[in-house]
Structures are given as structure tokens and as C-alpha cells.
């Protein structure tokens, strides 16, 4: 049976961060997901780290490709996914445990909604909330203010 949510993680030179990203996915209170990591020809140890997670959790899958860039890697992962909803997540980002559940619940209750996103907080050297402007279509078409980990319908 297909999962409800497909989390797609392009990965290039993210060996220092990808474990934390995958840990945040595994901590989701919403459990009906698959995670497809696309190793985009990364020359570091990213692939070895992801393979450990593949052994730990059958919902995590690894696709190896030659380096073609983040967009091609993300599209490869989306094509290989089977979820009703897609959550792109960079390999150096984390999501809080309730995010997938809240996003999926909202989309399920509001079929007219195409995309859900949330507040973002920077971490590391800069630890603050990212000030996102209110959504306005006429401004959005000229300046994308929605960051990567949004959830959208297939």
C-alpha cells in the first residue's frame, strides 16, 4: 500500500547534516510516510550514512545518481515516490515532530488548498525565526517567499 506522504531529500556533500535530517523525519508523529534520499553524486560519506538509515527503517530509500544538481535530484525523487502528498526537504534541514501530521491533516480537511508551509527557524550560527511575508499571489509570482519544506499534492 502506498504511503500518504513522500519526503524527498536531495543530497550533495551533506554528510555532516543528513543524519540529523533523517532523525527529524523518523521522529514524526505522523508515521505513514516514505523518505526517498537522492544522493546526487556526492563525493563525501553521505551515501554511507544514508545506507545505515535504510537498514534501520524500511520507509527510507536511497537512489544514487550522477551529479546533476538539486532540481534534477529532487525531480528524480518525486518521480520515484508514491505518496499522495510530497514534502521536499533539503539534507541540511530538520522538521519538528508534528509538522507532517499537521500539514497532512490540513490538506485532508481542505481539498481546495494546494500547498501548506510553516514558519521557519534558522539554526546553527544564526538562531532566529525567518521572517516570511504574508502570502499574496501578486507578490509571490515575482518573489518566492515559500521555502523548501512545503507540503503539496501530487
C-alpha positions in Angstrom: 0.0 0.0 0.0 1.3 3.5 -0.9 2.2 5.9 1.9 0.3 9.1 2.3 3.4 11.3 2.4 6.6 11.1 0.3 9.5 13.0 1.8 12.1 13.7 -0.9 15.7 14.6 0.2 18.3 15.6 -2.4 21.7 15.2 -1.0 25.1 16.5 -2.2 28.0 17.0 0.2 25.7 16.8 3.2 27.4 14.1 5.2 27.7 16.4 8.2 24.0 17.0 8.3 22.0 14.3 6.7 21.8 12.1 9.8 20.1 14.9 11.7 17.7 15.4 8.8 16.8 11.7 8.8 16.4 11.7 12.6 13.9 14.5 12.4 11.9 12.5 9.8 11.9 9.4 11.9 10.7 11.4 14.9 7.5 12.5 13.1 4.3 11.7 15.0 2.7 11.0 11.6 4.1 7.6 10.6 2.6 6.9 7.1 5.5 8.2 5.1 8.3 7.2 2.8 11.6 9.0 2.5 13.5 9.0 -0.7 17.0 10.3 -0.4 18.7 11.0 -3.8 22.4 11.0 -3.5 23.3 13.4 -6.3 26.8 12.0 -7.0 28.1 13.3 -3.7 31.9 12.6 -3.2 31.6 12.6 0.6 30.3 10.0 3.0 26.6 11.0 2.6 25.7 7.7 0.9 27.2 5.5 3.6 25.3 7.5 6.3 22.0 7.1 4.4 22.6 3.4 3.9 22.7 3.0 7.7 19.3 4.6 7.9 18.0 2.4 5.1 19.0 -0.6 7.3 17.2 0.9 10.3 14.0 1.9 8.7 12.3 0.3 5.6 10.5 3.5 4.8 13.8 5.2 3.9 15.1 4.5 0.4 18.3 5.6 -1.4 18.7 6.5 -5.0 22.2 7.0 -6.4 22.7 9.4 -9.4 25.5 11.2 -11.1 25.7 14.9 -10.1 23.1 16.9 -12.0 22.1 19.5 -9.4 19.5 19.8 -6.7 16.5 20.3 -9.1 17.2 17.1 -11.0 17.8 15.2 -7.8 14.5 16.4 -6.3 12.7 15.6 -9.5 14.2 12.1 -9.6 13.0 11.6 -6.0 9.5 12.8 -6.8 9.3 10.5 -9.9 10.2 7.5 -7.7 7.8 8.5 -4.9 4.3 7.1 -4.5 2.7 9.3 -1.8 -0.5 11.4 -2.1 1.5 14.4 -0.8 5.1 15.5 -1.4 7.4 17.1 1.1 10.7 18.3 -0.3 13.3 18.6 2.4 16.9 19.6 2.0 19.5 17.3 3.5 20.6 20.0 5.9 17.2 20.9 7.2 15.1 19.5 10.0 11.4 19.4 10.6 9.7 19.4 14.0 7.9 16.2 15.1 4.4 17.5 14.4 5.0 19.1 11.0 4.0 16.2 8.8 0.9 15.4 10.8 -0.4 19.0 10.9 0.3 19.5 7.2 -1.4 16.3 6.0 -4.4 16.9 8.3 -4.8 20.4 6.9 -4.6 19.2 3.3 -7.1 16.3 4.0 -9.6 18.7 5.6 -9.2 21.4 2.9 -9.2 19.9 -0.6 -9.1 23.4 -2.2 -5.7 24.0 -0.6 -2.8 23.2 -2.9 0.2 23.8 -0.7 1.0 24.0 3.1 4.0 25.6 4.6 5.0 26.8 8.1 7.2 29.1 10.0 10.9 28.5 9.7 13.7 29.0 12.2 17.4 29.2 11.3 19.7 27.2 13.5 23.5 26.9 13.9 25.4 30.2 14.0 22.2 32.2 13.2 19.4 31.0 15.5 16.3 33.0 14.8 12.9 32.8 13.1 12.9 33.6 9.4 10.6 36.5 8.8 8.3 35.3 6.0 5.9 37.8 4.4 2.2 37.1 4.3 1.2 35.2 1.2 0.0 37.4 -1.7 -0.2 35.9 -5.2 0.7 39.1 -7.0 3.9 39.4 -5.0 4.6 35.7 -4.9 4.9 35.4 -8.7 7.8 37.9 -8.6 9.4 36.9 -5.3 9.1 33.3 -4.0 8.7 33.5 -0.2 7.9 29.9 0.4 10.9 27.8 1.4 11.6 24.2 0.5 9.8 22.1 3.1 6.3 22.9 2.0 3.8 20.0 1.5 1.9 19.8 -1.7 -0.5 17.5 -3.5 1.0 15.1 -6.1 
